[in-house]
Amino acid sequence: MKKTWLWRALACAGAMTLLAGCGAKTGETQETAAQTQAGQAQTGQSGAGTTEEGGAGELTGKLVIMTNASGGTFEAMNEVFARFMEENPGVEIEYSSQGKDYEQLMKAKMAANDLPDLFATHGWSVNRYSEYLRPLNDQEWYGDLVEEILPVMSDSEGQIYALPMNVDKSGIVYNADLLEKLGKEVPKTWDEFLDACEEAKNQGYTPVYLAGKDPGKLAGVINTVSPTYLITDEADNYRAELKDGSFDWANYAPVFQLITKLRDSGYLNKDYQTADPITIPQKLAGGEVLFALENNATMADAYALKADAGLAMMPVPTASAEDEPVLLGGEREAYGVWKDGPNQELALELLRFMAEKENIEKVSTASGMPASMKGATGNLGVVNESYEKYADSRVFPKFDREYLPNGMWSTMKTVGSALIAGDVDVDKACQMMGEDYIKFREQNNE
């Protein structure tokens, strides 16, 4: 379901109020004017987004912004945009979340070269969207980005194309109180994970909660499981084969076998095919679910519902006892500026505002993920305990972003949904992945 907020800045009611308001913001207006002029010099744009009528450099215009964010992250961004308009009464922002339809909508908009002024890149600022986005290395906030985000958001020439509001560093969300009640340790291997699931099932709990109404959740499970079967073991992995196109997709079978085992063993919630993603935080907060293969934004949303939910994050278990559990990281809530858009100067001013410490910390707190700027620290509460506990864990990039060609996320959604529904078996699922892997590599000239 699309969620849209349309904010309109309100004009001052009387002349005295208007004069007082303008007088109070003289220094701020001059600073904004200088920054806008600097941006024009960098991009060669005309003065779009400014007007002389209300004073030098006053920002005016409308921006359309789209995202796939939901829950607390969406609300936090919404508050950031509302405050920008309060400080700039001539600006109107239309901000919407397209949810599970976002990816298909953006593909259609790219094909038509008709994109929003700013849009969330959801992990694909380089590999999918860079040709449509304005490079941002010349922006004043670039030098303040934390070092760990630069490798995953930079192209081969070191350019970045989006402002990250947080840093995705996640594993698996679990109910720490329930795991202790079951007498189990945090699982380090998938075998130990399945053992904990069996105990949870025997005691009447839901071992793993899956919201299959959104096929993206199935793709997310595949993306979480894949690295520990194919990538993370230093002594036995397929990194080179996946990169050069020689990977034998029969070797992908263990990933799908784990997923079907969760289904066939009764470890999933009964409505795993129809459950709505909006229910995930509710179920986690309710204390009846042991594991959710979700990122920390889900945990933050659950804690917002119940302060003593007893949840924590654990690294992703490994396929081999010789390997070590890992965290998965990269770009999360990040926004780029359409390079052919008519409102680039205004969009860049908004990015500058978004990059301020207060706003970065707001989104970090809401998403339960580390801040993207040096000196900014989100209030992660109990979530931070998990980050501190696993601070030394290895961090690997999201599997599809690093090892699969652009376009495969849709394949993962299709295959995941068909597999969990029993419409295809493991061998057929591997075949479907392999066929699209070859197809998209050819389309992308890889």
C-alpha positions in Angstrom: 0.0 0.0 0.0 1.4 3.4 -1.0 1.7 5.8 1.9 1.9 9.5 1.0 2.4 12.6 3.0 1.9 16.0 1.3 3.3 18.8 3.4 2.6 22.5 2.6 4.4 25.3 4.3 2.0 27.9 5.7 2.4 31.6 5.0 2.6 34.0 8.0 -0.9 35.4 8.8 0.0 39.1 9.2 2.6 41.6 8.1 4.1 42.0 11.5 4.5 38.3 11.9 6.1 38.0 8.5 8.6 40.8 9.3 9.4 39.4 12.6 10.0 35.9 11.1 12.2 37.3 8.3 14.2 39.4 10.8 14.9 36.4 13.0 16.3 34.4 10.1 18.5 37.0 8.3 21.8 35.3 9.0 20.3 31.9 8.1 18.9 33.2 4.9 22.2 34.8 3.9 24.0 31.5 4.6 21.5 29.6 2.5 21.9 32.0 -0.4 25.7 31.6 -0.3 25.4 27.9 -0.3 22.9 27.9 -3.2 25.2 30.2 -5.3 28.1 27.8 -4.6 26.0 24.9 -5.8 25.1 26.8 -9.0 28.8 27.3 -9.7 29.5 23.6 -9.2 26.7 22.3 -11.4 26.2 25.1 -14.0 22.5 25.1 -13.1 20.3 28.2 -13.2 18.9 29.6 -10.0 16.1 27.1 -9.8 14.8 26.8 -6.3 15.5 30.4 -5.2 13.7 33.7 -5.6 14.4 37.4 -5.0 10.8 38.2 -4.1 11.0 37.2 -0.4 14.7 38.2 0.1 18.0 37.1 -1.4 18.3 33.3 -1.5 14.9 32.4 -0.1 14.2 28.8 -1.2 11.0 28.1 -3.1 9.6 25.3 -5.2 8.2 21.8 -4.9 10.1 18.5 -4.5 8.8 15.1 -5.1 10.5 12.4 -3.1 9.9 8.6 -3.1 11.2 5.8 -0.9 10.4 2.2 0.0 11.0 2.9 3.7 8.3 2.1 6.2 7.7 2.2 9.9 9.9 4.3 12.1 12.4 5.1 9.3 9.6 6.6 7.1 8.2 8.6 10.0 11.7 9.9 10.9 12.4 11.1 7.4 8.9 12.6 7.3 9.8 14.7 10.3 13.1 15.8 8.7 11.2 17.0 5.6 8.6 18.8 7.8 11.2 20.7 9.6 12.9 21.7 6.4 9.7 23.3 5.2 9.1 25.0 8.5 12.5 26.7 8.0 11.8 27.4 4.3 8.1 28.4 4.0 8.3 28.7 0.2 9.1 25.0 -0.2 6.6 22.1 -0.6 7.6 18.5 -0.4 5.6 15.5 -1.5 7.0 12.4 0.2 5.7 8.9 -0.4 6.5 5.3 0.3 5.7 2.9 -2.4 6.4 -0.2 -0.3 6.8 -3.4 -2.1 5.9 -1.7 -5.4 8.8 0.6 -5.3 11.3 -1.4 -7.3 9.0 -2.0 -10.3 7.8 1.7 -10.2 11.4 2.9 -10.3 12.2 0.6 -13.2 9.3 2.1 -15.1 10.4 5.6 -14.3 14.0 4.9 -15.3 12.8 3.5 -18.7 10.8 6.7 -19.2 13.5 9.0 -17.8 10.9 10.5 -15.6 12.2 10.2 -12.0 11.4 12.0 -8.7 13.5 15.0 -7.7 15.0 12.8 -5.0 14.6 9.1 -4.4 15.8 6.3 -2.1 18.4 4.1 -3.7 17.8 1.1 -1.3 21.3 -0.3 -1.7 21.6 0.3 -5.4 22.9 3.8 -5.8 25.9 2.6 -7.9 24.9 -0.6 -9.7 21.4 0.4 -10.7 20.8 4.1 -10.3 24.1 5.9 -10.8 23.5 6.8 -14.5 20.4 8.7 -13.4 21.9 10.5 -10.4 24.1 13.5 -9.9 27.5 12.7 -8.4 27.7 14.1 -4.9 31.4 14.1 -4.0 31.5 17.9 -4.3 29.0 18.4 -1.5 30.2 19.8 1.8 29.0 16.8 3.8 30.9 14.2 1.8 34.0 14.5 3.9 32.0 13.7 7.1 30.8 10.3 5.9 32.0 7.4 8.0 34.7 5.4 6.3 32.9 2.1 6.4 30.2 3.3 4.1 32.4 4.6 1.3 33.5 1.3 -0.3 30.0 0.0 -0.7 28.6 3.3 -2.1 31.4 4.4 -4.4 31.9 3.5 -8.0 35.2 2.5 -9.6 36.2 6.2 -9.8 35.3 6.9 -6.2 32.1 8.8 -6.9 29.1 8.5 -4.7 25.5 9.2 -5.8 23.4 9.3 -2.7 23.5 10.6 0.8 23.3 7.8 3.3 21.2 8.5 6.4 22.3 5.4 8.2 24.6 2.3 7.8 23.1 -1.1 7.4 24.9 -3.6 9.6 22.6 -6.4 10.5 22.3 -10.1 11.2 19.2 -11.9 12.5 16.7 -10.5 15.0 15.9 -12.9 17.8 14.2 -13.0 21.2 17.0 -13.2 23.6 14.7 -13.8 26.6 13.0 -16.7 24.9 16.2 -18.3 23.7 17.5 -18.3 27.3 14.2 -19.7 28.5 14.6 -22.5 25.9 18.0 -23.3 27.4 19.8 -22.5 24.1 22.9 -20.5 23.3 23.0 -18.1 20.4 23.5 -20.4 17.4 26.7 -20.1 15.5 25.9 -22.6 12.7 22.7 -23.3 10.8 22.5 -26.8 12.4 22.5 -25.1 15.9 19.9 -22.6 14.5 17.6 -25.5 13.5 18.1 -27.2 16.8 16.9 -24.1 18.6 13.9 -24.0 16.2 13.0 -27.5 17.1 13.0 -26.7 20.8 10.9 -23.6 20.2 8.4 -25.6 18.2 8.2 -28.3 20.9 7.4 -25.7 23.5 4.6 -24.0 21.5 6.5 -21.0 20.1 6.9 -19.9 16.5 10.6 -20.6 15.6 10.8 -18.3 12.6 8.4 -15.6 11.5 8.1 -15.0 7.7 5.8 -12.4 6.1 5.4 -13.9 2.6 2.8 -11.5 1.4 5.6 -9.4 0.2 7.9 -11.4 -2.1 10.7 -9.1 -1.2 10.8 -10.8 2.2 11.5 -14.2 0.6 14.3 -12.5 -1.4 15.6 -11.1 1.8 15.8 -14.5 3.4 17.7 -15.9 0.4 20.0 -12.9 0.5 20.7 -13.5 4.2 21.4 -17.2 3.9 23.4 -17.2 0.7 26.7 -15.6 2.0 27.4 -18.2 4.6 27.0 -21.1 2.2 28.9 -19.5 -0.7 31.1 -16.6 0.3 32.2 -16.3 4.0 34.3 -19.4 4.4 37.8 -18.4 3.6 38.9 -22.0 2.9 35.9 -22.9 0.7 33.9 -20.3 -1.2 32.7 -19.4 -4.7 33.6 -15.7 -4.8 35.6 -15.9 -7.9 33.1 -18.1 -9.8 30.2 -15.8 -9.0 32.2 -12.8 -10.1 33.5 -14.2 -13.4 30.2 -16.0 -14.4 31.5 -19.6 -14.1 29.4 -20.4 -11.0 27.6 -23.8 -11.2 24.1 -23.1 -9.9 23.8 -26.7 -8.6 26.0 -25.5 -5.8 23.3 -23.1 -4.7 21.1 -26.0 -3.6 22.0 -25.9 0.1 20.6 -22.4 0.4 17.2 -23.5 -0.9 17.4 -26.7 1.1 17.6 -24.7 4.3 14.6 -22.7 3.4 12.5 -25.7 2.5 13.6 -27.4 5.7 12.2 -24.5 7.7 8.9 -24.9 5.9 8.7 -28.7 6.0 9.7 -29.0 9.6 6.9 -26.7 10.7 9.3 -24.0 11.9 7.4 -21.1 10.1 4.3 -19.3 11.2 1.2 -21.0 9.7 0.4 -18.0 7.6 3.9 -17.6 6.2 2.6 -17.1 2.6 0.0 -14.5 3.4 1.4 -12.7 6.5 1.8 -8.9 6.0 5.3 -7.4 6.8 3.6 -4.8 9.0 2.9 -7.6 11.5 6.6 -8.6 12.0 7.3 -6.0 14.7 4.0 -6.8 16.4 4.8 -10.5 16.5 8.4 -10.0 17.7 7.1 -7.6 20.5 4.5 -10.2 21.5 7.2 -12.7 22.7 5.9 -15.7 20.8 8.5 -15.6 18.0 12.1 -16.8 18.3 13.8 -15.7 15.1 13.1 -13.2 12.2 15.6 -13.0 9.3 15.2 -9.2 9.3 17.4 -6.2 9.8 17.6 -4.0 12.9 15.0 -1.5 11.7 12.5 -4.3 12.5 13.9 -4.7 16.0 13.7 -0.9 16.5 10.0 -0.9 15.4 9.3 -3.8 17.8 10.9 -2.0 20.7 8.8 1.1 19.9 5.8 -1.1 20.5 7.1 -2.8 23.7 10.1 -1.3 25.6 10.9 -4.6 27.3 10.5 -6.9 24.2 13.7 -8.7 25.1 15.0 -8.7 21.5 18.6 -8.6 20.2 20.6 -9.1 17.1 22.9 -12.1 16.4 25.3 -12.6 13.5 24.2 -14.8 10.6 25.0 -18.5 11.4 27.5 -20.4 9.2 27.2 -23.5 7.1 30.4 -24.9 8.4 31.6 -25.2 12.0 35.0 -24.1 10.8 33.6 -20.7 9.7 32.7 -17.7 11.9 29.3 -16.0 11.9 29.1 -12.7 10.1 27.1 -9.5 9.9 25.8 -8.2 6.6 26.2 -4.5 5.8 26.0 -1.7 3.3 23.8 1.1 2.1 20.3 1.4 3.6 18.2 4.6 3.7 20.0 6.8 1.2 18.8 9.5 -1.2 20.1 10.7 -4.6 19.2 13.6 -6.8 17.9 13.0 -10.3 20.6 14.4 -12.6 18.1 15.6 -15.2 15.6 16.9 -12.7 14.4 20.6 -12.9 14.9 21.2 -9.2 18.5 20.1 -8.6 19.6 23.2 -6.6 16.6 22.9 -4.2 17.2 19.2 -3.9 20.9 19.7 -3.1 19.9 22.2 -0.4 17.6 19.6 1.1 20.4 17.0 1.1 22.6 19.5 2.9 19.9 19.9 5.5 19.4 16.1 5.7 23.1 15.7 6.4 23.0 17.8 9.6 23.9 15.9 12.7 20.4 16.2 14.3 18.7 14.7 11.2 21.2 11.8 10.8 20.8 10.9 14.5 17.0 11.0 14.2 17.0 8.4 11.3 19.8 6.4 13.0 17.7 6.1 16.1 14.4 5.3 14.3 16.0 2.6 12.1 18.1 1.0 14.8 21.2 1.3 12.6 24.5 3.2 13.1 24.7 6.8 11.9 26.4 7.6 8.6 28.2 10.7 9.7 31.3 11.2 11.8 30.4 12.7 15.2 26.7 11.6 14.9 25.4 9.0 17.3 21.9 7.6 17.2 20.2 6.6 20.4 20.1 2.9 19.6 19.3 1.9 23.2 19.3 -1.9 23.7 20.1 -2.4 20.0 23.5 -0.8 20.7 24.2 -3.7 23.1 24.2 -6.1 20.1 26.4 -3.8 18.1 28.9 -3.7 20.9 28.8 -7.4 21.6 29.5 -8.2 18.0 31.8 -5.3 17.2 34.6 -7.6 16.0 32.4 -9.7 13.7 33.3 -9.8 10.1 31.0 -7.7 7.9 30.2 -8.8 4.4 28.3 -6.8 1.7 24.7 -7.8 0.8 25.0 -10.9 -1.4 23.0 -9.7 -4.4 24.7 -6.3 -4.5 28.1 -7.8 -4.6 27.8 -11.1 -6.5 24.7 -11.0 -8.6 24.0 -8.9 -11.7 21.5 -6.1 -11.6 18.0 -7.5 -12.1 18.4 -10.6 -10.0 16.4 -9.2 -7.0 13.2 -9.7 -9.0 14.3 -13.3 -9.7 14.9 -13.9 -6.1 11.4 -12.7 -5.2 9.9 -14.9 -7.9 12.0 -18.0 -7.0 11.6 -17.5 -3.3 7.8 -17.2 -3.5 7.5 -20.3 -5.8 9.8 -22.3 -3.6 8.1 -21.6 -0.3 4.7 -22.3 -1.9 5.9 -25.7 -3.2 5.4 -24.7 -6.8 9.0 -25.5 -7.6 11.5 -27.8 -6.0 15.1 -27.1 -5.1 16.6 -28.2 -8.5 14.1 -26.1 -10.4 14.8 -23.1 -8.2 18.5 -23.4 -8.9 17.9 -23.7 -12.6 15.7 -20.5 -12.6 18.4 -18.6 -10.7 21.1 -19.8 -13.1 19.1 -18.9 -16.2 18.5 -15.4 -15.0 22.0 -15.0 -13.8 23.3 -15.6 -17.3 20.6 -13.5 -18.9 21.2 -10.4 -16.7 25.0 -10.7 -17.0 24.6 -10.5 -20.8 22.1 -7.6 -20.6 24.5 -5.7 -18.3 27.5 -6.6 -20.4 29.3 -8.3 -17.5 
